[in-house]
Amino acid sequence: MLGLYIHIPFCVRKCRYCDFLSAPACDSEREAYMKSLHGQIKAFGERLRQKQLEKHYIVDSIFIGGGTPSLLSSDQMQELMDVVRDSFYVAADAEITAECNPGTVTKKKLCAYKMAGINRLSIGLQSADNEELALLGRIHTWEEFLYTFEAARNAGFTNINIDIMSALPGQTVTSYQNTLKSVLALHPEHISAYSLIIEEGTPFFDEYGETDCAKKKKKDAAKLLPSEDEVVQMDELTWKLLGEAGYEHYEISNYALPESAC
C-alpha cells in the first residue's frame, strides 16, 4: 500500500503561529506551481513504470495539505486528481482528504471536489471564539466555519475532520471547553486537537519566544498565555469530553469515531 501527500502551499494570508511552507500567491504563480506539481507526480509514476512496479503499489491514501488546498479552483482540483490517477494505481476505496479553510469554499466548489474524488475533508477551525481566531490571524469567524461545515455536509461529505487548538494566547479553560462542546455538537467523524507550539520565525515567536530581543515582549505578553496548570486542564478536558462522546484517542493529537481513523 502506498500513501501520497500532496502539498498546496497557497494561503490567503499567513496565520501568526504558522511555520508551514505556505504563502499568498497570485493566479499566475499558482498556475506555475500546479504545472510543476503535475510534472513531479507524473515523474514519480513513470519511475515506477520503468521499474515495472506500478501494479505492485496500490495507493490507498491521499492527503492534500497546505497551505490552503481549498484555494484551488474546481478545475484545478479535478485536473490534479486526474494526473494522480493517470500516474498511480489508486484503489477504488482510497481515502482522499483535502484540507479546507472556512472563507475559501462554497457549496458549489465542495460539490466539484466531491466529483473529483475527494471523499474526506479536514476543516481548519482552531477555535469557536472569534477573539481567539482574530488573535491567531485566521481569516474566518465561528459563523463562517459553521457555514462551511454545513455546506460540506450538504455536498455529501460523510467523513469530516475538524482541527482545533489549545494553549492559545488569551484562551481560558472555559473558552476551550466551549470550543470542544461546540465542535462535539456537530458530530464530526474525526477531531484533531493540537496544542500550540511557538515556532521560531513566526510573529508569535517574536511575542512569546525565547530570543534575547524578545524577552521583554515575552515578559509583558506572557500573562496572555495559559499557565502550565491550565494547559494540563485543557488536555484533560480533551481526553474526557471526546472519550465520553465516543471518540477513540488513537494518535497523539487525533480522535476518531469508530472506523473513522485517518
C-alpha positions as a Markdown table, in Angstrom:
| # | Residue | x | y | z |
|---|---|---|---|---|
| 1 | Met | 0.0 | 0.0 | 0.0 |
| 2 | Leu | 1.2 | 3.5 | -0.9 |
| 3 | Gly | 0.2 | 6.8 | 0.6 |
| 4 | Leu | 0.6 | 10.1 | -1.2 |
| 5 | Tyr | 1.0 | 13.5 | 0.4 |
| 6 | Ile | 0.5 | 16.5 | -2.0 |
| 7 | His | 1.4 | 19.9 | -0.8 |
| 8 | Ile | -0.5 | 23.0 | -1.9 |
| 9 | Pro | 1.4 | 26.0 | -0.4 |
| 10 | Phe | -1.1 | 28.8 | -1.0 |
| 11 | Cys | -2.9 | 30.7 | 1.6 |
| 12 | Val | -4.9 | 33.9 | 1.8 |
| 13 | Arg | -2.5 | 35.2 | 4.4 |
| 14 | Lys | -0.1 | 33.6 | 6.8 |
| 15 | Cys | -1.5 | 32.9 | 10.3 |
| 16 | Arg | 0.5 | 34.3 | 13.1 |
| 17 | Tyr | 1.5 | 30.9 | 14.6 |
| 18 | Cys | 2.2 | 29.1 | 11.3 |
| 19 | Asp | 5.7 | 27.9 | 10.3 |
| 20 | Phe | 4.5 | 25.6 | 7.5 |
| 21 | Leu | 5.7 | 26.2 | 3.9 |
| 22 | Ser | 2.9 | 28.5 | 2.8 |
| 23 | Ala | 2.3 | 32.0 | 1.5 |
| 24 | Pro | -0.1 | 34.1 | -0.5 |
| 25 | Ala | 0.3 | 33.8 | -4.3 |
| 26 | Cys | -1.2 | 35.4 | -7.4 |
| 27 | Asp | -3.1 | 33.3 | -10.1 |
| 28 | Ser | 0.0 | 33.0 | -12.4 |
| 29 | Glu | 2.1 | 31.7 | -9.5 |
| 30 | Arg | -0.5 | 29.2 | -8.6 |
| 31 | Glu | -0.7 | 28.0 | -12.2 |
| 32 | Ala | 3.1 | 27.7 | -12.5 |
| 33 | Tyr | 3.2 | 25.7 | -9.2 |
| 34 | Met | 0.4 | 23.4 | -10.3 |
| 35 | Lys | 2.1 | 22.7 | -13.7 |
| 36 | Ser | 5.3 | 21.8 | -11.9 |
| 37 | Leu | 3.5 | 19.7 | -9.3 |
| 38 | His | 1.8 | 17.7 | -12.2 |
| 39 | Gly | 5.2 | 17.2 | -13.7 |
| 40 | Gln | 6.6 | 15.7 | -10.4 |
| 41 | Ile | 3.6 | 13.4 | -9.9 |
| 42 | Lys | 4.0 | 12.1 | -13.5 |
| 43 | Ala | 7.7 | 11.7 | -13.0 |
| 44 | Phe | 7.3 | 9.5 | -9.9 |
| 45 | Gly | 4.6 | 7.5 | -11.6 |
| 46 | Glu | 6.9 | 7.0 | -14.6 |
| 47 | Arg | 9.7 | 5.9 | -12.3 |
| 48 | Leu | 7.5 | 3.1 | -11.0 |
| 49 | Arg | 6.6 | 2.1 | -14.6 |
| 50 | Gln | 10.2 | 2.0 | -15.7 |
| 51 | Lys | 10.9 | -0.5 | -12.9 |
| 52 | Gln | 7.7 | -2.4 | -13.8 |
| 53 | Leu | 6.5 | -1.7 | -10.2 |
| 54 | Glu | 3.4 | 0.4 | -10.9 |
| 55 | Lys | 1.0 | -2.6 | -10.3 |
| 56 | His | 2.8 | -3.6 | -7.1 |
| 57 | Tyr | 1.8 | -0.3 | -5.4 |
| 58 | Ile | -1.8 | 0.4 | -4.6 |
| 59 | Val | -2.5 | 4.0 | -3.4 |
| 60 | Asp | -5.0 | 3.7 | -0.6 |
| 61 | Ser | -4.5 | 7.1 | 1.0 |
| 62 | Ile | -4.0 | 10.6 | -0.5 |
| 63 | Phe | -3.7 | 13.7 | 1.7 |
| 64 | Ile | -3.8 | 17.1 | 0.1 |
| 65 | Gly | -2.4 | 19.5 | 2.6 |
| 66 | Gly | -1.1 | 23.0 | 2.8 |
| 67 | Gly | -1.3 | 25.9 | 3.0 |
| 68 | Thr | -4.9 | 26.0 | 2.0 |
| 69 | Pro | -5.7 | 23.4 | -0.7 |
| 70 | Ser | -9.3 | 24.7 | -0.9 |
| 71 | Leu | -8.0 | 27.8 | -2.6 |
| 72 | Leu | -7.7 | 25.6 | -5.7 |
| 73 | Ser | -10.5 | 26.1 | -8.2 |
| 74 | Ser | -12.8 | 23.2 | -9.1 |
| 75 | Asp | -11.0 | 22.7 | -12.4 |
| 76 | Gln | -7.6 | 22.7 | -10.7 |
| 77 | Met | -8.6 | 20.1 | -8.2 |
| 78 | Gln | -10.1 | 17.9 | -10.9 |
| 79 | Glu | -7.0 | 18.2 | -13.0 |
| 80 | Leu | -4.8 | 17.3 | -10.0 |
| 81 | Met | -6.8 | 14.2 | -9.3 |
| 82 | Asp | -6.8 | 13.2 | -13.0 |
| 83 | Val | -3.0 | 13.4 | -13.0 |
| 84 | Val | -2.7 | 11.3 | -9.9 |
| 85 | Arg | -5.0 | 8.6 | -11.3 |
| 86 | Asp | -3.1 | 8.6 | -14.6 |
| 87 | Ser | 0.2 | 8.3 | -12.8 |
| 88 | Phe | -0.6 | 5.8 | -10.0 |
| 89 | Tyr | -2.9 | 2.9 | -9.3 |
| 90 | Val | -5.5 | 4.3 | -6.9 |
| 91 | Ala | -7.7 | 1.9 | -5.0 |
| 92 | Ala | -11.4 | 2.3 | -5.6 |
| 93 | Asp | -11.9 | 2.8 | -1.9 |
| 94 | Ala | -8.9 | 5.0 | -1.3 |
| 95 | Glu | -9.3 | 7.7 | 1.4 |
| 96 | Ile | -8.7 | 11.0 | -0.3 |
| 97 | Thr | -8.5 | 14.0 | 2.1 |
| 98 | Ala | -8.3 | 17.7 | 1.3 |
| 99 | Glu | -7.6 | 20.3 | 3.9 |
| 100 | Cys | -10.2 | 23.1 | 3.7 |
| 101 | Asn | -10.4 | 26.5 | 5.4 |
| 102 | Pro | -13.6 | 28.5 | 6.0 |
| 103 | Gly | -13.9 | 31.5 | 3.8 |
| 104 | Thr | -12.3 | 29.7 | 0.8 |
| 105 | Val | -15.1 | 27.4 | -0.3 |
| 106 | Thr | -18.7 | 27.4 | -1.5 |
| 107 | Lys | -21.2 | 24.5 | -1.7 |
| 108 | Lys | -20.7 | 24.5 | -5.5 |
| 109 | Lys | -16.9 | 24.2 | -5.1 |
| 110 | Leu | -17.3 | 21.4 | -2.5 |
| 111 | Cys | -19.6 | 19.5 | -4.8 |
| 112 | Ala | -17.0 | 19.8 | -7.5 |
| 113 | Tyr | -14.3 | 18.5 | -5.1 |
| 114 | Lys | -16.6 | 15.5 | -4.3 |
| 115 | Met | -17.0 | 14.8 | -8.1 |
| 116 | Ala | -13.2 | 15.0 | -8.4 |
| 117 | Gly | -12.9 | 12.1 | -5.9 |
| 118 | Ile | -12.2 | 13.9 | -2.6 |
| 119 | Asn | -14.1 | 11.9 | 0.0 |
| 120 | Arg | -12.8 | 13.4 | 3.2 |
| 121 | Leu | -12.4 | 17.0 | 4.4 |
| 122 | Ser | -10.2 | 18.4 | 7.1 |
| 123 | Ile | -11.6 | 21.8 | 8.1 |
| 124 | Gly | -9.4 | 24.2 | 10.0 |
| 125 | Leu | -11.5 | 25.7 | 12.7 |
| 126 | Gln | -8.9 | 26.1 | 15.6 |
| 127 | Ser | -11.3 | 27.9 | 18.0 |
| 128 | Ala | -15.0 | 28.6 | 18.4 |
| 129 | Asp | -14.1 | 32.0 | 19.9 |
| 130 | Asn | -14.0 | 34.9 | 17.4 |
| 131 | Glu | -11.5 | 36.9 | 19.5 |
| 132 | Glu | -9.1 | 33.9 | 19.7 |
| 133 | Leu | -9.5 | 33.4 | 15.9 |
| 134 | Ala | -8.6 | 37.1 | 15.3 |
| 135 | Leu | -5.5 | 36.8 | 17.5 |
| 136 | Leu | -4.4 | 33.7 | 15.6 |
| 137 | Gly | -4.7 | 35.6 | 12.4 |
| 138 | Arg | -7.4 | 33.4 | 11.0 |
| 139 | Ile | -9.4 | 34.8 | 8.1 |
| 140 | His | -12.7 | 33.4 | 9.3 |
| 141 | Thr | -15.2 | 33.6 | 12.2 |
| 142 | Trp | -17.0 | 30.8 | 14.0 |
| 143 | Glu | -20.1 | 31.6 | 12.0 |
| 144 | Glu | -18.3 | 31.3 | 8.7 |
| 145 | Phe | -16.9 | 27.9 | 9.9 |
| 146 | Leu | -20.5 | 26.7 | 10.6 |
| 147 | Tyr | -21.5 | 27.7 | 7.0 |
| 148 | Thr | -18.5 | 25.7 | 5.6 |
| 149 | Phe | -19.3 | 22.7 | 7.7 |
| 150 | Glu | -23.0 | 22.7 | 6.7 |
| 151 | Ala | -22.0 | 23.2 | 3.0 |
| 152 | Ala | -19.7 | 20.2 | 3.3 |
| 153 | Arg | -22.5 | 18.0 | 4.7 |
| 154 | Asn | -24.9 | 19.3 | 2.0 |
| 155 | Ala | -22.3 | 18.5 | -0.6 |
| 156 | Gly | -22.3 | 14.9 | 0.5 |
| 157 | Phe | -19.2 | 14.6 | 2.7 |
| 158 | Thr | -19.8 | 12.0 | 5.4 |
| 159 | Asn | -16.2 | 11.9 | 6.6 |
| 160 | Ile | -15.1 | 15.2 | 8.1 |
| 161 | Asn | -12.3 | 16.2 | 10.4 |
| 162 | Ile | -12.2 | 19.4 | 12.4 |
| 163 | Asp | -8.9 | 20.9 | 13.6 |
| 164 | Ile | -8.9 | 22.7 | 17.0 |
| 165 | Met | -6.1 | 24.2 | 19.1 |
| 166 | Ser | -5.4 | 24.7 | 22.8 |
| 167 | Ala | -2.9 | 26.7 | 24.9 |
| 168 | Leu | -3.6 | 29.8 | 22.8 |
| 169 | Pro | -2.8 | 33.3 | 24.0 |
| 170 | Gly | -5.9 | 34.7 | 25.8 |
| 171 | Gln | -7.5 | 31.3 | 25.9 |
| 172 | Thr | -9.1 | 30.1 | 29.2 |
| 173 | Val | -10.1 | 26.6 | 30.3 |
| 174 | Thr | -13.7 | 27.7 | 30.0 |
| 175 | Ser | -13.3 | 29.1 | 26.4 |
| 176 | Tyr | -11.5 | 25.9 | 25.3 |
| 177 | Gln | -14.2 | 23.8 | 26.9 |
| 178 | Asn | -16.8 | 25.8 | 24.9 |
| 179 | Thr | -14.8 | 25.1 | 21.7 |
| 180 | Leu | -14.8 | 21.4 | 22.5 |
| 181 | Lys | -18.5 | 21.3 | 23.2 |
| 182 | Ser | -19.4 | 23.4 | 20.2 |
| 183 | Val | -17.4 | 21.0 | 17.9 |
| 184 | Leu | -18.9 | 17.9 | 19.5 |
| 185 | Ala | -22.4 | 19.2 | 18.9 |
| 186 | Leu | -21.7 | 19.0 | 15.2 |
| 187 | His | -20.8 | 15.3 | 15.4 |
| 188 | Pro | -17.8 | 15.2 | 13.0 |
| 189 | Glu | -16.3 | 11.8 | 12.3 |
| 190 | His | -12.8 | 13.0 | 13.4 |
| 191 | Ile | -11.2 | 15.7 | 15.6 |
| 192 | Ser | -7.6 | 16.8 | 15.6 |
| 193 | Ala | -6.8 | 18.6 | 18.8 |
| 194 | Tyr | -3.4 | 20.3 | 18.8 |
| 195 | Ser | -1.6 | 22.2 | 21.5 |
| 196 | Leu | 0.0 | 25.5 | 20.3 |
| 197 | Ile | 3.8 | 25.3 | 19.8 |
| 198 | Ile | 5.6 | 28.7 | 19.5 |
| 199 | Glu | 7.7 | 28.2 | 16.4 |
| 200 | Glu | 10.8 | 30.3 | 15.5 |
| 201 | Gly | 10.3 | 32.6 | 12.6 |
| 202 | Thr | 6.6 | 33.3 | 13.3 |
| 203 | Pro | 5.0 | 36.5 | 14.7 |
| 204 | Phe | 4.1 | 34.5 | 17.7 |
| 205 | Phe | 7.7 | 33.7 | 18.4 |
| 206 | Asp | 8.5 | 37.5 | 18.3 |
| 207 | Glu | 5.9 | 37.9 | 21.1 |
| 208 | Tyr | 6.3 | 34.8 | 23.1 |
| 209 | Gly | 9.7 | 33.3 | 22.0 |
| 210 | Glu | 12.9 | 32.8 | 23.9 |
| 211 | Thr | 15.3 | 35.1 | 22.0 |
| 212 | Asp | 17.1 | 37.9 | 23.8 |
| 213 | Cys | 15.4 | 40.6 | 21.7 |
| 214 | Ala | 12.0 | 39.1 | 22.6 |
| 215 | Lys | 12.5 | 38.7 | 26.3 |
| 216 | Lys | 10.9 | 42.0 | 27.3 |
| 217 | Lys | 8.0 | 41.4 | 25.0 |
| 218 | Lys | 7.6 | 37.9 | 26.3 |
| 219 | Lys | 7.6 | 39.2 | 29.9 |
| 220 | Asp | 4.8 | 41.6 | 29.0 |
| 221 | Ala | 2.8 | 39.2 | 26.9 |
| 222 | Ala | 3.3 | 36.0 | 28.9 |
| 223 | Lys | 0.3 | 36.7 | 31.1 |
| 224 | Leu | -1.8 | 36.2 | 27.9 |
| 225 | Leu | -0.6 | 32.6 | 27.6 |
| 226 | Pro | -2.4 | 30.0 | 29.7 |
| 227 | Ser | -0.4 | 28.7 | 32.7 |
| 228 | Glu | 1.1 | 25.2 | 32.7 |
| 229 | Asp | -1.7 | 24.1 | 35.0 |
| 230 | Glu | -4.4 | 25.5 | 32.7 |
| 231 | Val | -2.8 | 23.7 | 29.7 |
| 232 | Val | -2.9 | 20.4 | 31.6 |
| 233 | Gln | -6.6 | 21.0 | 32.4 |
| 234 | Met | -7.2 | 21.7 | 28.7 |
| 235 | Asp | -5.6 | 18.4 | 27.8 |
| 236 | Glu | -7.6 | 16.5 | 30.4 |
| 237 | Leu | -10.8 | 18.1 | 29.2 |
| 238 | Thr | -10.0 | 17.0 | 25.6 |
| 239 | Trp | -9.4 | 13.3 | 26.7 |
| 240 | Lys | -12.5 | 13.4 | 29.0 |
| 241 | Leu | -15.1 | 15.0 | 26.7 |
| 242 | Leu | -14.1 | 13.4 | 23.5 |
| 243 | Gly | -13.8 | 10.0 | 25.2 |
| 244 | Glu | -17.3 | 10.3 | 26.7 |
| 245 | Ala | -18.6 | 11.2 | 23.2 |
| 246 | Gly | -17.2 | 8.0 | 21.7 |
| 247 | Tyr | -14.0 | 9.3 | 20.1 |
| 248 | Glu | -11.0 | 7.0 | 20.2 |
| 249 | His | -7.7 | 8.7 | 21.1 |
| 250 | Tyr | -5.7 | 6.7 | 18.5 |
| 251 | Glu | -2.8 | 9.1 | 17.9 |
| 252 | Ile | -1.2 | 11.9 | 19.9 |
| 253 | Ser | -3.5 | 14.7 | 18.6 |
| 254 | Asn | -6.1 | 12.6 | 16.8 |
| 255 | Tyr | -9.5 | 11.4 | 17.9 |
| 256 | Ala | -12.0 | 9.4 | 15.7 |
| 257 | Leu | -15.3 | 7.8 | 15.9 |
| 258 | Pro | -15.4 | 4.0 | 15.2 |
| 259 | Glu | -13.9 | 3.2 | 11.8 |
| 260 | Ser | -13.1 | 6.9 | 11.1 |
| 261 | Ala | -9.4 | 6.9 | 11.9 |
| 262 | Cys | -7.4 | 8.8 | 9.2 |
